[in-house]
């Protein structure tokens, strides 16, 4: 019941912001197009790299674009849903979090829906188009398991990025000026997962697998879809661990957020 109410309140607040944004349709359309174009720059960088080399870390262009598409789509959806939680530190400094705490809606929902705009849809256009084009071109045996893994990895990727957004935002209850550091995990993680992790050192890959679980956004599931061996020899079963990792990370984020709220001391505003 509480979860249903939270989803309903999120939808109502998001719809309020959408209606406000729709009052200026020309501006909304232009901003949406600009967002889509900016989102395509990462894909353009990948294409430029392949103009100079036939493979990147042993992966061909369709395979790397598959990694880009799944990562960018997951991140775009998670960013649209929870990206504004990174503003928590600003709300604490300005005292506006105190106002949110006396309203009959979770502060997390209020911050997450802040300035919600349909232009956020522009972020999903490029990765969705890339996936539609590149998936049929992958040289793999499309078993039912691999077919099911593609939407599953996108959904679990959304959950992992959403968990990271909330978890890193929760750090700002302690480190109010930690906004820049949290971006290195969220935006940095999004950039990292667009490329084969085999580009990086063994210890680094272990770190983004077992410490900050970015490898489960798309790398480990993609190894199964692409029928590739793990370059550093991690257990085969990790390819299917993303749902468990996503659930654990979201649970940890929820605990961290509640602990932050419990120990928060009002600014007195």
PEGI-V788477 format. One record per residue. N is the residue number from 1. PHI is phi in degrees with one decimal (none if undefined). OMEGA is omega in whole degrees, -180 to 180 (* if undefined). Layout:
((N PHI OMEGA) (N PHI OMEGA))
This chain:
((1 none 179) (2 -61.9 -180) (3 -65.3 179) (4 -64.0 179) (5 -64.9 180) (6 -62.8 179) (7 -64.1 180) (8 -63.6 179) (9 -66.5 177) (10 -59.3 -180) (11 -62.0 -179) (12 -66.3 -180) (13 -68.0 178) (14 -62.6 180) (15 -63.7 177) (16 -61.6 178) (17 -66.3 180) (18 -64.5 179) (19 -62.4 178) (20 -65.5 -180) (21 -66.7 -178) (22 -70.4 179) (23 -70.4 177) (24 -125.0 -171) (25 -62.4 -179) (26 -64.7 178) (27 -60.3 -179) (28 -63.3 -180) (29 -64.9 -179) (30 -65.2 179) (31 -66.6 178) (32 -64.7 178) (33 -64.3 179) (34 -63.6 178) (35 -62.6 179) (36 -65.2 -179) (37 -66.2 178) (38 -61.4 179) (39 -64.5 -179) (40 -82.3 -176) (41 -65.3 179) (42 -63.2 177) (43 -64.3 179) (44 -61.8 179) (45 -63.1 179) (46 -65.3 -180) (47 -64.5 177) (48 -63.7 179) (49 -62.2 -179) (50 -75.5 174) (51 -70.2 -179) (52 -105.3 -177) (53 -145.5 -179) (54 -74.0 -178) (55 -139.6 172) (56 -123.1 -179) (57 53.6 178) (58 85.8 -179) (59 -110.9 -180) (60 -83.4 -174) (61 -55.9 -180) (62 -59.9 -179) (63 -69.0 179) (64 -68.7 177) (65 -66.6 174) (66 -64.8 176) (67 -62.6 178) (68 -60.5 -176) (69 -62.0 -179) (70 -67.9 180) (71 -67.8 -176) (72 -64.7 179) (73 -68.0 178) (74 -59.7 -178) (75 -66.6 -179) (76 -61.3 180) (77 -67.3 -180) (78 -63.4 179) (79 -63.9 178) (80 -64.0 -176) (81 -82.9 -172) (82 -133.4 -175) (83 -59.7 -177) (84 -74.8 175) (85 -64.3 178) (86 -65.6 179) (87 -82.2 -176) (88 -54.2 -179) (89 -58.0 179) (90 -64.5 179) (91 -64.4 178) (92 -66.9 -179) (93 -62.6 -176) (94 -85.8 179) (95 81.5 -178) (96 -76.5 175) (97 -65.2 178) (98 -58.7 179) (99 -64.5 -180) (100 -63.9 -176) (101 -68.0 -178) (102 -93.3 178) (103 -87.2 -177) (104 -81.2 179) (105 -136.6 -180) (106 -54.7 176) (107 -57.9 178) (108 -61.5 180) (109 -67.1 -180) (110 -62.6 -179) (111 -72.2 -178) (112 -65.5 -179) (113 -93.6 -177) (114 -61.3 180) (115 57.5 179) (116 -62.3 -175) (117 -138.8 176) (118 -59.8 180) (119 -62.7 177) (120 -62.3 178) (121 -62.1 -180) (122 -59.6 -179) (123 -70.0 -176) (124 -92.4 -174) (125 -63.4 -176) (126 -62.6 -179) (127 -63.3 177) (128 -64.6 178) (129 -62.5 179) (130 -61.8 -180) (131 -63.9 180) (132 -62.5 -179) (133 -83.2 -169) (134 -90.5 -177) (135 -57.8 178) (136 -64.5 -177) (137 -95.0 178) (138 -74.5 -179) (139 -87.3 -180) (140 -135.6 175) (141 -85.6 -173) (142 -80.2 174) (143 -75.8 177) (144 -55.7 179) (145 -64.2 -180) (146 -70.4 177) (147 -61.9 -179) (148 -68.6 -176) (149 -67.7 -176) (150 -61.9 177) (151 -66.2 180) (152 -64.9 -178) (153 -69.6 176) (154 -66.7 -179) (155 -65.3 179) (156 -68.6 176) (157 -63.4 176) (158 -59.2 -179) (159 -64.1 -180) (160 -66.9 179) (161 -64.9 178) (162 -62.3 177) (163 -60.9 178) (164 -66.6 178) (165 -58.5 -176) (166 -69.3 -179) (167 -64.8 180) (168 -69.4 175) (169 -64.3 -179) (170 -62.2 178) (171 -60.5 -177) (172 -72.3 170) (173 -64.5 -180) (174 -100.9 179) (175 -106.5 -173) (176 -61.4 -180) (177 -97.9 -178) (178 -89.4 -177) (179 -58.1 -179) (180 -65.3 -180) (181 -66.7 -179) (182 -67.8 178) (183 -63.7 -180) (184 -65.8 179) (185 -83.9 -175) (186 -78.9 180) (187 -67.2 177) (188 -63.3 178) (189 -65.1 178) (190 -63.1 179) (191 -66.5 -178) (192 -60.0 -174) (193 -77.2 176) (194 -81.0 -176) (195 -124.8 176) (196 -61.3 180) (197 -69.9 176) (198 -67.4 175) (199 -70.7 -171) (200 -107.6 -178) (201 -68.6 -177) (202 -57.7 -177) (203 -67.7 177) (204 -64.6 179) (205 -62.5 177) (206 -62.9 180) (207 -64.4 -180) (208 -84.6 173) (209 -103.3 -172) (210 -107.0 179) (211 -106.4 172) (212 -106.1 -164) (213 -76.2 180) (214 -69.4 -179) (215 -62.1 -178) (216 -88.7 175) (217 -61.8 179) (218 -151.9 -174) (219 -64.0 -179) (220 -62.4 176) (221 -62.0 -179) (222 -66.8 177) (223 -60.5 177) (224 -71.9 -179) (225 -61.5 -177) (226 -84.3 180) (227 57.8 -179) (228 -112.9 173) (229 -77.9 177) (230 -69.9 -176) (231 -60.0 -179) (232 -109.1 171) (233 74.5 177) (234 -70.9 -176) (235 -55.6 -178) (236 -61.2 -177) (237 -65.0 179) (238 -63.6 179) (239 -61.1 -176) (240 -110.9 -175) (241 -90.7 -174) (242 -57.0 179) (243 -60.8 179) (244 -67.2 179) (245 -63.1 -180) (246 -62.2 180) (247 -63.7 180) (248 -65.5 -179) (249 -67.8 178) (250 -64.6 177) (251 -64.3 178) (252 -63.7 179) (253 -63.5 179) (254 -63.8 179) (255 -63.8 -179) (256 -64.1 -180) (257 -63.9 -180) (258 -65.1 178) (259 -64.6 178) (260 -62.5 178) (261 -64.2 -178) (262 -63.2 -175) (263 -97.0 180) (264 -68.3 177) (265 -110.7 -176) (266 -57.3 176) (267 -77.9 -179) (268 85.6 -179) (269 -77.4 *))
